[in-house]
Amino acid sequence: MNIYIIPPLNNLSLMHKGDSYFCLAHLYMSNKEYKDFFLARRVEGKFITLDNGAAERSLVTIDDLIDIVKELKPNEVIAPDVLFDYKQTVSNLYSFIQRLIYENLMDKVNIFGAPQGSTKEEWLECYKIMLETPAVKTIGLSKISVPYCWGGKSVNDTNIMTARRECVKFLRDNNLLAKPIHCLGMGDPTEFTAYADIPMIRSTDSCYTILSALKGIEFTNDKVIQRVKTTNDYFEATLNKEQIILAEKNINFLRKMVKKGI
């Protein structure tokens, strides 16, 4: 698995510790330094995933995403999804595909789908639709909707590891891992040891390696790593030297987890 690192705006250089680059559309639109950072990565030919901001409750419009795709030219873009809303997410996906066709962008960017639903059954139906839609090249397993649908309505960044492992096991047992999978966000980084032998689990992104450092939490194998909920002020934080060192330790721990099977 590859990893993406999502740091605060004042520590963007930590993003280089990942394998690829995860661009949040709402920050691209609102912060010039952030925008310039990603335009520079495009010039360098780095792999960029453009996120629609749904997890941050800052969903941008289709027009916004199209404008960014035209300017940034990311490798893939997450189609507009609506948390827990299966029907609207599917409708948005189809509308987004049609818009990309109209704008002559379908051959310039891959579509990344993020299944939604308020029940396991709705989520699976949404997932299967994305599997059957040729334009969708990658599917993301949300740290919010998967725990809600697969983990007993878990909310507030809880039960991410257990619920997503259950989800992946079901998909694997039922031959539904037919497109590359990205794990959106994380709770306990040891989650990923369960996927090391599953080639279709492609990557994960997270700010938690850094958020935990801000809270003085060091990742280790000796204890359960309790998730601290991400709040909107995270992106305004600034890490001091000690916190940067701890963040780098946590990033290295995560990298070991995605390479280590159980």
C-alpha positions in Angstrom: 0.0 0.0 0.0 1.0 3.6 -0.6 0.4 6.4 1.9 -0.7 10.0 1.5 0.1 12.5 4.4 -2.3 15.4 5.0 -0.6 18.1 7.2 -1.8 21.5 8.4 -1.3 24.5 6.1 1.7 25.7 8.0 3.6 22.4 7.6 2.9 21.4 4.0 6.4 20.0 3.6 5.4 17.0 5.7 3.3 16.0 2.7 6.5 14.9 1.0 6.8 12.1 3.5 4.1 10.3 1.7 4.1 8.4 -1.6 1.6 10.6 -3.5 -0.3 13.8 -2.9 -3.9 14.3 -1.6 -5.4 17.7 -2.5 -8.4 18.9 -0.6 -10.6 20.9 -3.1 -11.9 23.4 -0.5 -8.3 24.3 0.6 -7.1 24.6 -3.0 -9.8 27.1 -3.6 -9.3 29.1 -0.4 -5.5 29.2 0.2 -3.0 30.4 -2.3 0.0 28.8 -0.7 -1.8 25.4 -0.8 -2.8 25.9 -4.4 0.7 26.9 -5.4 2.1 23.8 -3.6 0.0 21.5 -5.6 0.6 23.3 -8.9 4.3 22.8 -8.2 3.7 19.0 -7.7 1.9 18.9 -11.0 4.9 20.4 -12.7 7.1 17.7 -11.1 4.8 15.0 -12.4 3.7 13.7 -9.0 0.6 11.6 -8.6 -2.3 13.8 -7.2 -5.7 12.7 -5.9 -8.2 15.6 -5.8 -10.7 15.2 -2.9 -14.1 16.8 -3.0 -14.0 17.7 0.7 -17.1 15.7 1.7 -15.5 14.3 4.9 -14.7 17.8 6.1 -18.3 18.8 5.5 -17.0 21.3 2.9 -18.3 19.7 -0.2 -17.6 21.9 -3.2 -19.8 22.1 -6.3 -19.3 20.2 -9.5 -18.4 23.5 -11.2 -15.6 24.0 -8.6 -14.3 20.5 -9.1 -14.3 20.9 -12.9 -12.4 24.2 -12.7 -9.8 22.6 -10.4 -9.4 19.6 -12.7 -8.9 21.9 -15.7 -6.2 23.9 -13.8 -4.4 21.3 -11.7 -4.8 18.3 -14.0 -4.8 15.7 -11.1 -4.5 12.0 -11.9 -7.8 11.3 -10.3 -10.7 13.1 -8.7 -13.2 11.9 -6.1 -16.7 12.3 -7.5 -19.1 14.4 -5.3 -20.5 12.1 -2.6 -23.0 12.9 0.2 -22.4 11.3 3.5 -24.8 8.5 4.3 -26.9 9.4 1.2 -26.8 6.5 -1.3 -29.3 7.9 -3.9 -27.8 11.4 -4.0 -24.2 10.0 -4.2 -25.2 7.8 -7.2 -27.0 10.7 -8.8 -24.0 13.0 -8.3 -21.7 10.3 -9.8 -23.7 10.1 -13.0 -24.0 13.9 -13.3 -20.2 14.3 -12.7 -19.4 11.7 -15.4 -21.7 13.5 -17.9 -20.1 16.8 -17.0 -16.6 15.4 -17.6 -17.7 14.1 -21.0 -19.2 17.5 -21.9 -16.0 19.3 -20.8 -13.9 16.8 -22.8 -12.0 15.7 -19.6 -12.9 12.0 -19.4 -9.6 11.0 -21.0 -7.6 13.4 -18.8 -8.6 12.3 -15.3 -9.7 9.1 -13.6 -12.8 9.0 -11.4 -12.6 7.8 -7.8 -15.9 6.8 -6.3 -16.8 6.9 -2.6 -19.8 4.7 -1.7 -22.3 6.0 0.8 -25.4 4.8 2.5 -27.2 4.8 5.9 -27.3 1.0 6.1 -24.9 -1.9 5.1 -27.3 -2.8 2.3 -27.4 0.7 0.9 -23.7 1.0 1.1 -23.2 -2.3 -0.7 -25.6 -1.3 -3.5 -23.8 1.9 -4.0 -20.4 0.1 -4.0 -21.7 -2.4 -6.6 -23.0 0.4 -8.8 -19.5 1.9 -8.8 -18.0 -1.5 -9.6 -20.2 -1.8 -12.6 -19.6 1.8 -13.8 -16.6 1.6 -16.2 -15.7 5.3 -15.6 -15.0 4.6 -11.9 -11.4 3.4 -11.7 -10.8 3.5 -7.9 -13.2 3.1 -4.9 -12.7 4.7 -1.5 -13.7 3.2 1.8 -14.7 6.1 4.0 -13.6 6.4 7.7 -17.0 7.9 8.3 -19.6 5.9 6.3 -18.0 2.5 6.6 -18.0 2.6 10.5 -21.5 3.9 10.4 -22.8 1.2 8.1 -20.6 -1.7 9.1 -19.8 -0.9 12.7 -23.2 -0.4 14.4 -23.8 3.2 13.5 -20.3 4.3 14.9 -19.7 8.0 14.6 -17.1 10.6 15.6 -14.1 8.7 14.2 -14.7 5.6 16.3 -14.5 1.9 15.3 -12.7 2.7 12.0 -10.3 -0.3 12.1 -12.8 -2.9 13.1 -15.6 -1.8 10.8 -13.4 -1.4 7.7 -11.7 -4.8 8.3 -15.1 -6.4 8.4 -16.1 -4.5 5.2 -12.9 -5.6 3.4 -13.3 -9.2 4.6 -16.9 -9.3 3.2 -15.8 -7.8 -0.1 -13.0 -10.3 -0.4 -15.1 -13.3 0.6 -17.7 -12.3 -2.0 -15.3 -11.6 -4.9 -16.1 -7.9 -4.8 -12.5 -6.6 -4.7 -12.5 -5.9 -8.4 -11.2 -2.4 -8.6 -8.3 -0.7 -6.6 -9.4 0.3 -3.1 -8.3 3.4 -1.2 -8.8 3.6 2.6 -10.0 7.2 3.3 -8.6 8.3 6.6 -7.6 6.0 9.5 -8.0 5.2 13.1 -5.5 2.7 14.4 -2.7 2.4 11.9 -2.3 -1.3 12.7 -5.5 -1.8 10.7 -3.5 -2.0 7.5 -1.5 -5.1 8.5 -4.7 -7.0 7.5 -4.4 -5.8 3.9 -0.8 -6.3 3.1 -1.5 -9.5 1.1 -4.5 -7.9 -0.8 -3.1 -6.2 -3.9 -6.4 -4.4 -4.6 -6.0 -2.4 -1.4 -4.0 0.3 -3.1 -3.5 3.2 -0.6 -4.6 5.2 2.4 -4.5 8.9 3.3 -4.6 10.4 6.8 -3.9 13.5 8.8 -3.8 11.3 12.0 0.0 10.7 12.0 0.3 14.4 12.5 -2.8 15.2 14.5 -1.6 12.5 17.0 1.8 14.2 17.2 0.0 17.5 18.1 -1.7 15.6 20.9 1.6 14.0 22.1 0.6 10.5 21.0 3.2 8.2 19.7 2.2 5.2 17.6 3.5 1.9 19.0 2.6 -1.8 18.9 2.3 -1.9 22.7 -1.1 -0.4 23.1 -4.4 0.4 21.3 -4.0 3.7 19.5 -7.1 5.7 20.4 -8.3 8.0 17.6 -8.7 11.7 18.3 -11.4 13.3 16.3 -10.2 15.6 13.6 -11.7 19.1 13.9 -11.7 22.0 11.4 -9.0 23.9 13.2 -6.5 21.2 12.5 -5.5 22.9 9.3 -4.6 26.1 11.2 -2.2 24.4 13.5 1.6 24.8 13.5 3.9 22.0 14.7 6.9 22.8 16.8 10.2 20.9 16.3 9.4 18.2 18.8 6.0 17.7 17.3 7.5 17.4 13.8 9.9 14.7 15.0 7.0 12.8 16.6 4.9 13.2 13.4 7.8 11.7 11.4 8.0 8.8 13.8 4.3 8.2 13.4 4.6 8.4 9.6 7.4 5.8 9.7 5.3 3.6 11.9 2.3 3.8 9.4 4.6 3.0 6.5 5.8 -0.2 8.4 2.1 -1.2 9.0 1.1 -1.0 5.4 4.0 -3.2 4.4 3.6 -5.8 7.2 1.0 -8.6 6.9 -0.5 -10.5 9.7 
